[in-house]
Amino acid sequence: MKLLEKLVNSYSVSGLENDARQLLINELEGLGDISVSTMGNLTLHIKGNGEKMLFAAHMDQIGLMVTYIEDGGFLRFATVGGIEPRDILNQRVRFQNGTIGCVCYGEKKEIKDIKLSDMYIDIAAKDKEDAEKKVSIGDCAVYDASFMKNGDYVVSPYLDNKVGCYVLAEAAKRIKNPTKDLYFVFTVQEEIGLRGAKVAAFDIMPDYAIALDVTACGETPDGYKMAVKTGEGIAIKVKDNSLIAHPAVKNMIASAAEKAGKKYQYEVLEFGGTDGGALQLSGNGIPTGVISIPTRYTHTANETANIKDITDAIDVICEIAK
C-alpha cells in the first residue's frame, strides 16, 4: 500500500498530472517500453505476440481553481471535475506550492441554500496583495487530508482514481511473458470529460480494452440502492451513463475472476462514467469493459475502500493477461 499512499498524496488535478505521472514512471521503469503522449498520457507497453489489450486508469483528480481574489484576500473558485458544495464545506485544502486554506461560506447563508458561488477559500491573507503573493488566478487546490488504514479499509482522498493506477502498476510488475500485447495507460483529464482515454484509444487501437476505476456502493444508510458492496470483490460493470459493457469483455473479466478464485459482483451505475465510455467509441468501436473498486463517499476527502477488493483486482488483471 506504500505506492497507493504516495499516489494519493501526489498532486495531479486534471491537466496538471505531472507529479503522479513521474511517480509512476519511476515505479514502472524496466518493465517495458514507457512513453508519454503529447496530451500527457503515460503508457507502459509490455510486448506480446497476441491481440492488443489496453488497460486504462486515470491519474487526474478533482480540484478547485481560483477564479477571483477579493479585496480582503479571500479566493473565489470554480470546480475542476464533479464536486458538491456539501462535500467541501469547511474542508482544508492545499495548493501545489504548499499554501493551505479552508473552504468557507458567508455566515448569513443557510447551509441548505449554499451554492458553490457562495463559497470561498480562506488562506489567511491580510488582503488581496498578500493573497497574490501566495496564489494566482488559475491555481488549483486539492483536499489536504491524510491516507490511513482503518481495519480492512483504506480511507483517503483521491482513491478516485489513484487506486486504479495502483492496481495497474502492481499488476504490471507481476506479469511475465504475456501472451497478449499489453498496454497499461495512465490517462489524463478523465474528470473533465474522459479526454485522455479518447486519444489513447485512437493511438493504440487495441482489440480489447478494460478501464479501472472506482464505483459507488449500496451499503450505507440512506445511500444508493445498488447491488454493490465493499468487501464483496471487484465490481464488473454492466452499465453506467457512459457505456454498456461489451458482453465478451464482461464475461472475460468474470471468467478471469473465477480462475483466480476471486469474488465478483455486477455493477449497474445509474450516473457517472469512466474512461471505458471513451475507449469503446474509438475507431470502429473497441470491445470494452470496466473493473470497479467499490468505494464509499466518492469525491470527498474520505473515500473508503476495502483492501481485499483492491488486491483482488490486481490478481484478476494478472489472470486476464494470461
Order of alpha helices (4+ residues) and beta strands (2+ residues): alpha-alpha-beta-beta-beta-beta-beta-alpha-beta-beta-beta-alpha-beta-beta-beta-alpha-beta-alpha-beta-beta-alpha-beta-alpha-beta-beta-alpha
